[in-house]
Amino acid sequence: MTAAVDLYPTRRQDQPRWHERIDPISYRRHDREAPLTAQQIDQFERDGFLLLPNAFSAEEVAVFRREVERLRSDKGILASDAAIREPDSGALRSLFAIHQSSELFARVAADERIAAKIQHLLDGDLYVHQSRLNLKPGFKGKEFYWHSDFETWHAEDGLPRMRTISCSILLTDNSPCNGPLLLVPGSHRYFISCVGETPDEHYRRSLRKQELGVPDDASLADMVSEGGITAATGQAGSVVLFDCNTLHGSNSNITPDPRSNLFYVYNHVDNLPVEPFGADTPRPAFVAERGPVTPLRIASQRYQ
């Protein structure tokens, strides 16, 4: 079997390097059937992310939150490897593969309000590469350090190309104070290779606190100097779509107000993972679907 060409080398050198993006950002532009406006597509192309206010109603968010509480009380799920704990407090930080453990969240993954928009941007059939519930409880929710998701997915999962978009559905109001998603506009146009070899089973540590596979300080400073930082604030039910290579992170939450979201990663079916480009073995399937895959059946959904 011929090894895949590594277009975005990382974790194999002793100095960070910048690489201009080779892949398109929007694979399909605006047309009459587009579920996004021309302005929205241009904004996604320019910034690497797009905020969609109030995509889901307050009543639908209430349904999602009840399902979250059901999952959080399921001892079998909480005892699985898919349940990631905070490094210090032991509180639940993330719960992976929610589209597999929850029929409701499987339906949400195929909801046309989000999946059809991403299908247009990626121009073709999709599957869920990763899904998870992110929790940042009041007072104790820890930060997620700056990173490009694609760097990890490329290095540790073997995702070959940038044909992947993430979706964050806000389950709580995200204010400037309770640790909202922070993004660097325009950062998706460059790939920053990271320094340091990937240890065996690195995911067990990185999902709790990522220290490897993060950009160097100088590169981060240059990116922020160029593009600034945008906080993705909004009411519960809002949605953030962002490119797989957009630099993002979030601060810890020392307010009384929790911050939680549903997180889906949509990948084009022609961009299935190969052997990892920066690790000896791939991460497990609950973190990164490796296939074979069935394209999502995108449809109108309502929740009661």
HUTA-V969693 format. One record per residue. N is the residue number from 0. RES is the residue in one small letter. BURIAL is # if it has 24 or more other ideal C-beta (glycine too) atoms within 12 Angstrom, else .. Layout:
n->[N N]
res->[RES RES]
burial->[BURIAL BURIAL]
This chain:
n->[0 1 2 3 4 5 6 7 8 9 10 11 12 13 14 15 16 17 18 19 20 21 22 23 24 25 26 27 28 29 30 31 32 33 34 35 36 37 38 39 40 41 42 43 44 45 46 47 48 49 50 51 52 53 54 55 56 57 58 59 60 61 62 63 64 65 66 67 68 69 70 71 72 73 74 75 76 77 78 79 80 81 82 83 84 85 86 87 88 89 90 91 92 93 94 95 96 97 98 99 100 101 102 103 104 105 106 107 108 109 110 111 112 113 114 115 116 117 118 119 120 121 122 123 124 125 126 127 128 129 130 131 132 133 134 135 136 137 138 139 140 141 142 143 144 145 146 147 148 149 150 151 152 153 154 155 156 157 158 159 160 161 162 163 164 165 166 167 168 169 170 171 172 173 174 175 176 177 178 179 180 181 182 183 184 185 186 187 188 189 190 191 192 193 194 195 196 197 198 199 200 201 202 203 204 205 206 207 208 209 210 211 212 213 214 215 216 217 218 219 220 221 222 223 224 225 226 227 228 229 230 231 232 233 234 235 236 237 238 239 240 241 242 243 244 245 246 247 248 249 250 251 252 253 254 255 256 257 258 259 260 261 262 263 264 265 266 267 268 269 270 271 272 273 274 275 276 277 278 279 280 281 282 283 284 285 286 287 288 289 290 291 292 293 294 295 296 297 298 299 300 301 302 303]
res->[m t a a v d l y p t r r q d q p r w h e r i d p i s y r r h d r e a p l t a q q i d q f e r d g f l l l p n a f s a e e v a v f r r e v e r l r s d k g i l a s d a a i r e p d s g a l r s l f a i h q s s e l f a r v a a d e r i a a k i q h l l d g d l y v h q s r l n l k p g f k g k e f y w h s d f e t w h a e d g l p r m r t i s c s i l l t d n s p c n g p l l l v p g s h r y f i s c v g e t p d e h y r r s l r k q e l g v p d d a s l a d m v s e g g i t a a t g q a g s v v l f d c n t l h g s n s n i t p d p r s n l f y v y n h v d n l p v e p f g a d t p r p a f v a e r g p v t p l r i a s q r y q]
burial->[. . . . . # . # . # # . . . . # . # # . # . # . # # # # . . . . . . # # . . . # # . # # # . # # # # # # . . # # . . . # # . # # # . # # . . # # . . . . # . . . . # # # # # . . . . # # # # # # # # # # # # . # # # # # # # # . # # # # # # # # # # # . # # # # # # # # # # # # # . . # # # # # # # # # # # # # # # # # # # # # # # # # # # # # # # # # # # # . . # # # # # # # # # # # # # # # # # # # . # . . . # # . . # # # # # . # # # # # . . # # . . # # . . # . # # # # # # # # # # # # # # # # # # # # # # # # # . . . . # # # # # # # # # # # # . # # # # . # # # # . . # # . . # # # # # . . . . . # . # . . # . # .]
